[in-house]
Amino acid sequence: MSKQQIYKMVVTITTAIVTCVAIALGLSSCNVTRTITTRSEYWQKADTSVVIQTKTIESYNAEKRL
């Protein structure tokens, strides 16, 4: 075997290992975001109106532990 062939084998094996680790870490975690919007309107007889709007954003991060 030449040095080039050994180098190519090492690069291929290293790439495969890094890919497997990335897949394992990617599949073991989860991120969920939920947005809740509440709106309340009050209309008066004149041209003036009141709108109250609240927005809640909840975020969850989960990790699978082996």
N, C-alpha and C positions, 0 to 999 in steps of 0.2 A: 504494500500500500504506500502510496505517495503521501507527502505532507498535505497536499491539496485535498485529497480524498478524506484524510483524517479530519482536516479542518471543516469540510462540508458536513461530515457526519456529526461532529460536535455541535456545529451551528444548528443542524436539523433537530438534534435531540434537545438542545437548550430551548429552541423555539417551541417544540412540542410540550415541554415541561411548563414553560411560562404560559402557554395557551391553556393548559389544563388547570393551572392555579387560578388564572383569571376567570375561567368558567365556574370553578368551584366557589370562588368568592362572589361572583355575580349572582349565582343561583341561591346563595344562602342569606341574602338580605332582601328587604322589602321596604319601600317608601310609599306611603299613602298620604294624599292631601285631600281634605274635604273642605269645601267652601259653603258656608251657610249665609244667605242674604235675607234679611227681614226688612220689609218696607211698610211704613204706615203713612197714610195720607189724610190730611184734614183740609176740607175745602170750606172757605167762608163765603158769604153772599157777595162780597166785593171781589175785586180782581186778585186779592191776596190769597195765597194758599200756603200750607205748611206741609213739608215732606220730611219725615224722619226715616233715615235708612241706616241700618247697621249691617256690618259685614264681619263675619267671624271666619277665620281661616285656621283650621286645625291640621297639624302635620304629625304623622306617626312614623317612626323609624323602627323597624323590627329586624332582628338578626337571629338566624337559626344557629343554635349551638349544638354541636355534636357531642 
